[in-house]
Amino acid sequence: LRIVKIRVPLGVVGIIFESRPNVVVDAACLCLKSGNVSLLRGGKEAIHSNTALMQVMRRAVESVGLPADIMQLVENTGRDIAQEMMRLNGYIDVLIPRGGAGLIQAVIQNSSLPVIETGTGNCHIYVDASADLDMAAAITNNAKVSRPSVCNAAESLLVHADVAEQFLPMVKNILDASHVVLYGCPRTCAILSDALPATEEDYAAEYLDFKMSVKVVDSLEEAIDHIAKYSTHHSDSIITRSLESAERFTQAVDSAAVYVNASTRFTDGGEFGLGAEIGISTQKLHARGPMGLKELTTIKYIIHGEGQIR
């Protein structure tokens, strides 16, 4: 027998998203390139832009001899239509939600179709006892401030108690330039008098804003436990000079992307050298991390024989 393994399209890919029109272009083009049909349903906030973009792309694919219906936009933005789309077994092969936590959870809980969860990002920066504090402050500032409305922005800062009194005022001075509001544990608030008290909701929050939760921890293990409790398994980073701490963190933190001495903002298909992406998957099946062309395909086996039987 000659056995060949090839990649083939998933089929019909449904994408339910919120208000960003760029998703129309990104998703439809990635599906086209990978041989899939795309069915997109966006929110009412950008329906006119979404419709205009889809019309342009449909004319473009027709102009090169492809059927326009390989990419389609559901123009009815009602929730009942989204619910119906989640139950189109036999018509849609996989459903990918793009948006905030509410949308993603609604799709996961209500869909009868296979879903690839593109994650909300409660991303953490942990500043270890051995960290280069200047580096840690610069990374924290970049991860929080450069583009706070995206899923790979840092939302939570964990600081080892041994460096908290030195590091917290340092990083606050930098974050103050962007008016970042800090929500801290009691020990954080004792060091930073104008930090607001943090609640359980703060530690679990994806702010998507100039806000950040802060907690002082007594050990690397406490930081890992905190991340395990509150993380959305997207991207988390340790700032450390200790190889042992770095190895322990990367092995123990169960996220799609785990960093050592770098900003979480790099979790992106383009930054990883993978090209354009349809989203960042925070689940383990069928894809994890930035989802590009390969992740929009599956495996098929072709077996050539000469009369073999079993």
KAHU-V456125 format. One record per residue. N is the residue number from 1. SS is DSSP state (H for helix, E for strand, - for the rest). Layout:
N_SS + N_SS
This chain:
1_- + 2_E + 3_E + 4_E + 5_E + 6_E + 7_E + 8_E + 9_E + 10_- + 11_- + 12_E + 13_E + 14_E + 15_E + 16_E + 17_E + 18_- + 19_- + 20_- + 21_- + 22_H + 23_H + 24_H + 25_H + 26_H + 27_H + 28_H + 29_H + 30_H + 31_H + 32_H + 33_H + 34_- + 35_- + 36_- + 37_E + 38_E + 39_E + 40_E + 41_E + 42_- + 43_- + 44_H + 45_H + 46_H + 47_H + 48_H + 49_H + 50_H + 51_H + 52_H + 53_H + 54_H + 55_H + 56_H + 57_H + 58_H + 59_H + 60_H + 61_H + 62_H + 63_H + 64_- + 65_- + 66_- + 67_- + 68_H + 69_H + 70_H + 71_E + 72_E + 73_E + 74_- + 75_- + 76_- + 77_- + 78_- + 79_H + 80_H + 81_H + 82_H + 83_H + 84_H + 85_H + 86_- + 87_- + 88_- + 89_- + 90_- + 91_- + 92_- + 93_- + 94_E + 95_E + 96_E + 97_E + 98_E + 99_- + 100_- + 101_H + 102_H + 103_H + 104_H + 105_H + 106_H + 107_H + 108_H + 109_H + 110_H + 111_- + 112_- + 113_- + 114_- + 115_E + 116_E + 117_E + 118_E + 119_- + 120_- + 121_- + 122_- + 123_E + 124_E + 125_E + 126_E + 127_E + 128_- + 129_- + 130_- + 131_- + 132_- + 133_H + 134_H + 135_H + 136_H + 137_H + 138_H + 139_H + 140_H + 141_H + 142_H + 143_H + 144_H + 145_H + 146_- + 147_- + 148_- + 149_- + 150_- + 151_- + 152_- + 153_- + 154_E + 155_E + 156_E + 157_E + 158_E + 159_E + 160_E + 161_H + 162_H + 163_H + 164_H + 165_H + 166_H + 167_H + 168_H + 169_H + 170_H + 171_H + 172_H + 173_H + 174_H + 175_H + 176_H + 177_- + 178_- + 179_- + 180_- + 181_E + 182_E + 183_E + 184_E + 185_- + 186_H + 187_H + 188_H + 189_H + 190_H + 191_H + 192_- + 193_- + 194_- + 195_- + 196_E + 197_E + 198_- + 199_- + 200_H + 201_H + 202_H + 203_H + 204_H + 205_- + 206_- + 207_- + 208_- + 209_- + 210_- + 211_E + 212_E + 213_E + 214_E + 215_E + 216_E + 217_E + 218_- + 219_- + 220_H + 221_H + 222_H + 223_H + 224_H + 225_H + 226_H + 227_H + 228_H + 229_H + 230_H + 231_- + 232_- + 233_- + 234_- + 235_E + 236_E + 237_E + 238_E + 239_E + 240_- + 241_- + 242_- + 243_H + 244_H + 245_H + 246_H + 247_H + 248_H + 249_H + 250_H + 251_H + 252_H + 253_- + 254_- + 255_- + 256_- + 257_E + 258_E + 259_E + 260_E + 261_- + 262_- + 263_- + 264_H + 265_H + 266_H + 267_- + 268_- + 269_- + 270_- + 271_- + 272_- + 273_- + 274_- + 275_- + 276_- + 277_- + 278_- + 279_E + 280_E + 281_E + 282_- + 283_- + 284_- + 285_- + 286_- + 287_- + 288_- + 289_E + 290_E + 291_E + 292_- + 293_- + 294_H + 295_H + 296_H + 297_E + 298_E + 299_E + 300_E + 301_E + 302_E + 303_E + 304_E + 305_- + 306_- + 307_- + 308_- + 309_- + 310_-
